[in-house]
Amino acid sequence: MMQHSEYLGYAAGIITTLAFLPQAFRIFSTRRTRDISLLWALAMNTGIVLWLLYGIAKNDLPMIAANSISLILLMIILFLKLRYR
C-alpha cells in the first residue's frame, strides 16, 4: 500500500514532467529554438540524470518514473536545439 508521501511524489512528478510537454510540442511545430538556452538544456539534462540516479539509489519509484520521462523530454529538446541552430 502506498504511503501519503508517495502520492505527493507522483503528483509532483506528473506536474513537473508535464510542464516540459508544451515546450517540446512548440519546438516540434515551429522548428525554432532561438529562445531556448543551450546552457539551460545541458544543465537540465545533467540535473535530471542526477535526480534519476538518486531516485534509483533510494529505490523511489515516483522519482524514477518522473525523472525518466522528464529526461526523455529534455533530451528531445536538447536534440532539437542542436539540430535547429
ABEGO torsion letter per residue (X at the ends): XBBAAAAAAAAAAAAAAAAAAAAAAAAAAAGBAAABBAAAAAAAAAAAAAAAAAAAAAGBAAAAAAAAAAAAAAAAAAAAAAAAX
